Amino acid sequence: MKTLFSTVFRKELRDHLRDRRSVASAVGFTLMGPLLFGMMFTVMASWFREDKPLELPVVGRAHAPSLVAFLERSGAKLSEPPEDYEALIQAGKLDTVLIIPEDYGKDFAEGHTAAVHLVMDNSRNQARKTIQRVRQLLGAYSGMLGSQRLLARGVAPELAAPIQVEEVDLSTPERLAASLLTIIPIFLVFAAFSGGMNVAIDAMAGERERGSLESLLLNPVRREALVMGKWMTAVVFAAAATTVCLLGFVAVMTRVPLQDLGVKVRLDALAVLGLWAGVIPLALMASAVQMLLSTFARSFKEAQTYIQVLMLLPMLPGMVLVLSPVQSKTWMFAVPVLGQEMIVQEVMRGEALGALPFVLSLASCGALALVFLAWTARLLADERIIFGRS
C-alpha cells in the first residue's frame, strides 16, 4: 500500500503543480492577508504619528486669549475654520473644530465652569488621534487653571486630589503586539483552509465530473491508497499556503512602522517556528474534510458551494477571540481551529507554552483527518457516489 500511495501522491502532485489555479490558490490568494495587513497598519501608523503638527481650527479665539496662548505654546497651529466646517467634518476632510462661545470670558471671570465645544465625527477613525490630542491639551489647561484658583484661595491643589493613581503596567511589548495583531491568526487559519481547496475539490468532485473516478477505481489500487495520495497532495498545497502566508506576515511586520502605534514585535526564528508548528496541523484536517465534502458533490462548482460555506466556520473562533478574548485553558488547544488560533496568540505574546499544546493540536487534527479519510474511502465503495454524476 505504501508504494501505491507514493505513486498516487507523486502523480497528483506533478499534475497540480502544472495547474495554475491550484498554484494561485496556494500562493497568490494567501498573500492578500499580509498585503492588506501592511497597508492597513501603515495608514494607521501615519494617523498616530506624534511628530505631525496639531492643526486646530478655532471659532471665537478672541473670547479666550489665555486659552489660545496656551494652545499655541503647546505646539498647536490655530486657524480660522471654513464656514461649512460641519459638512467638511462629516465628509472626513476636517478632523475637528474648537468653538469658544461668547459667554466664555464672563463665566471664566466669575469663577464658573466655562464651556467650550469640540465639534467632531466619532465614526471617523482618522480623526480620533487629533481629537485625543485636543482633549489632552484642554484637560491640561483645565487642570492648570483649577490649581491656580485653589492657590488663589489659599488651598493646596493636592487637597482636591486625595488619591493619585499610578499605573504599573506589567505588559511586555510582545503582549501588547499580540493584543493588537489579533487579525493574524484568522488569516493563517484561512490560508490553511484555502490553500489546498482546489486540489481537494478536484480530487473527488473533479474526477466525478470528468467521469474518470470509476476508471481510477478499476486500477489495482486500494481505495485507501488512492484517498491518502490525493489527500497528501492537498495537504502539501495547504501547508505551502500557510507557510507563504506566515512568511509574508513576518516580512511585512519588519517593515511596517508598528512602533508609531506603540507596539514592538519581536519574532525570532524560534517564534516563527512555533507559529508554523501551531497552525500546520490544521492543513491535515482541512484537506480531509474538504475531500469528504467534495465526494458528495457531482461537479466542481457544486463542491465549491459546499466548501465556501465551510470556510465561514473557521472564522468564528477568530472573531470571538478578537471581540471577547478568553483565558487559555489546556483543553482549548485540542479544539481544531480554536486551538491553532490560541497557540498563535500565545506565541506572539511571548508565552512559554511547552510541548503539550502542540501535541494536542496535532493529535486532534490528525485524528479527525483520519476519520474523514476513512469515511471518504468508504464512500468510494458506494455505486451512487462513483456513477452518480447527474
C-alpha positions, 0 to 999 in steps of 0.5 A: 500500500505504501508504494501505491500511495507514493505513486498516487501522491507523486502523480497528483502532485506533478499534475497540480503543480502544472495547474495554475489555479491550484498554484494561485490558490496556494500562493497568490490568494494567501498573500492578500492577508499580509498585503492588506495587513501592511497597508492597513497598519501603515495608514494607521501608523501615519494617523498616530504619528506624534511628530505631525503638527496639531492643526486646530481650527478655532471659532471665537479665539478672541473670547479666550486669549489665555486659552489660545496662548496656551494652545499655541505654546503647546505646539498647536497651529490655530486657524480660522475654520471654513464656514461649512466646517460641519459638512467638511467634518462629516465628509472626513476632510476636517478632523475637528473644530474648537468653538469658544462661545461668547459667554466664555470670558464672563463665566471664566471671570466669575469663577464658573465652569466655562464651556467650550465645544469640540465639534467632531465625527466619532465614526471617523477613525482618522480623526480620533488621534487629533481629537485625543490630542485636543482633549489632552491639551484642554484637560491640561489647561483645565487642570492648570487653571483649577490649581491656580484658583485653589492657590488663589484661595489659599488651598493646596491643589493636592487637597482636591486630589486625595488619591493619585493613581499610578499605573504599573503596567506589567505588559511586555511589548510582545503582549501588547503586539499580540493584543493588537495583531489579533487579525493574524491568526484568522488569516493563517487559519484561512490560508490553511483552509484555502490553500489546498481547496482546489486540489481537494475539490478536484480530487473527488468532485473533479474526477466525478465530473470528468467521469474518470473516478470509476476508471481510477477505481478499476486500477489495482489500487486500494481505495485507501491508497488512492484517498491518502495520495490525493489527500497528501497532495492537498495537504502539501498545497495547504501547508505551502499556503500557510507557510507563504502566508506566515512568511509574508506576515513576518516580512511585512511586520519588519517593515511596517512602522508598528512602533508609531502605534506603540507596539514592538514585535519581536519574532525570532526564528524560534517564534516563527517556528512555533507559529508554523508548528501551531497552525500546520496541523490544521492543513491535515484536517482541512484537506480531509474534510474538504475531500469528504465534502467534495465526494458528495458533490457531482461537479466542481462548482457544486463542491465549491458551494459546499466548501465556501460555506465551510470556510465561514466556520473557521472564522468564528473562533477568530472573531470571538477571540478578537471581540471577547478574548478568553483565558487559555485553558489546556483543553482549548488547544485540542479544539481544531481551529480554536486551538491553532488560533490560541497557540498563535496568540500565545506565541506572539505574546511571548508565552512559554507554552511547552510541548503539550499544546502542540501535541494536542493540536496535532493529535486532534487534527490528525485524528479527525483527518483520519476519520474523514479519510476513512469515511471518504474511502468508504464512500468510494465503495458506494455505486451512487457516489462513483456513477452518480454524476447527474 
